[in-house]
C-alpha cells in the first residue's frame, strides 16, 4: 500500500528526464512506463508499478549526483526497498 503523500510516478519520471541527459536503454525501458503511471499501485500492461520502479532502480546505477540520490531514495521508499 502506498503512502498518499507520494508524488505521482509520471512527475518523478519527468524530473529524471530533465536531470539524466543520456538515459541508457536498459533504464529507459522502465522510465517510459513510469511516465505513464500515477503510483506504484498501478499496472503497466502485465507489470505492476512496483516492479517497474524496482527494475528502473536496478538499471539506474549509472545515474549519479545529488538529485539522483534523492529521487532513488524516494522511489525506494515507495516500493519498500
RODO-2510 file (C-alpha; in nm, 4 decimals, decimal comma):
residues 81
     n   res          X          Y          Z
     1     x     0,0000     0,0000     0,0000
     2     x     0,1469     0,3354    -0,0995
     3     x     0,1642     0,6469     0,1112
     4     x    -0,0792     0,9177    -0,0035
     5     x     0,1985     1,1797     0,0173
     6     x     0,3994     1,0154    -0,2625
     7     x     0,4457     1,2192    -0,5770
     8     x     0,2951     1,0689    -0,8915
     9     x     0,5406     0,8478    -1,0797
    10     x     0,4850     1,0419    -1,4025
    11     x     0,6109     1,3591    -1,2297
    12     x     0,9149     1,1768    -1,0942
    13     x     0,9849     1,0335    -1,4406
    14     x     0,9687     1,3839    -1,5926
    15     x     1,2153     1,5114    -1,3324
    16     x     1,4502     1,2207    -1,4060
    17     x     1,4364     1,3014    -1,7788
    18     x     1,5275     1,6650    -1,7084
    19     x     1,8269     1,5662    -1,4946
    20     x     1,9610     1,2499    -1,6616
    21     x     2,0752     1,3600    -2,0056
    22     x     2,1769     1,0236    -2,1553
    23     x     1,9438     0,7599    -2,0127
    24     x     2,0716     0,4175    -2,1212
    25     x     1,8221     0,1899    -2,2999
    26     x     1,8182    -0,0526    -2,0048
    27     x     1,6857     0,2206    -1,7715
    28     x     1,4726     0,3888    -2,0383
    29     x     1,2780     0,0647    -2,0805
    30     x     1,1392     0,1288    -1,7307
    31     x     1,1383     0,5084    -1,7329
    32     x     0,8937     0,5070    -2,0263
    33     x     0,6276     0,3093    -1,8324
    34     x     0,6932     0,5147    -1,5173
    35     x     0,5970     0,8234    -1,7188
    36     x     0,2504     0,6729    -1,7655
    37     x     0,1875     0,5637    -1,4066
    38     x     0,0399     0,7572    -1,1202
    39     x     0,1528     0,5277    -0,8379
    40     x     0,3299     0,2012    -0,7653
    41     x    -0,0164     0,0517    -0,7152
    42     x    -0,0982     0,0993    -1,0847
    43     x    -0,0242    -0,1591    -1,3522
    44     x     0,1533    -0,1166    -1,6841
    45     x     0,0388    -0,3997    -1,9053
    46     x     0,1189    -0,7183    -1,7168
    47     x     0,3735    -0,5437    -1,4912
    48     x     0,2966    -0,3872    -1,1568
    49     x     0,4064    -0,0322    -1,0889
    50     x     0,6218    -0,1667    -0,8077
    51     x     0,8124    -0,3962    -1,0431
    52     x     0,8580    -0,1159    -1,2977
    53     x     1,0128     0,1052    -1,0280
    54     x     1,2284    -0,1766    -0,8899
    55     x     1,3644    -0,2629    -1,2351
    56     x     1,4260     0,1044    -1,3049
    57     x     1,6314     0,1296    -0,9849
    58     x     1,8329    -0,1787    -1,0791
    59     x     1,9124    -0,0255    -1,4191
    60     x     1,9775     0,3292    -1,2935
    61     x     2,3129     0,2627    -1,1289
    62     x     2,4957     0,4948    -1,3705
    63     x     2,2743     0,7930    -1,2791
    64     x     2,4784     0,9885    -1,0246
    65     x     2,4584     1,3098    -0,8296
    66     x     2,2566     1,4701    -0,5538
    67     x     1,9259     1,4673    -0,7438
    68     x     1,9797     1,1046    -0,8446
    69     x     2,0394     1,0025    -0,4842
    70     x     1,7312     1,1922    -0,3634
    71     x     1,4990     1,0515    -0,6292
    72     x     1,6317     0,6968    -0,5948
    73     x     1,5715     0,7215    -0,2207
    74     x     1,2182     0,8489    -0,2835
    75     x     1,1473     0,5611    -0,5235
    76     x     1,2940     0,3041    -0,2854
    77     x     1,0679     0,4243    -0,0077
    78     x     0,7687     0,3912    -0,2408
    79     x     0,8424     0,0236    -0,3095
    80     x     0,9652    -0,0614     0,0381
    81     x     1,3226    -0,1272    -0,0703
***
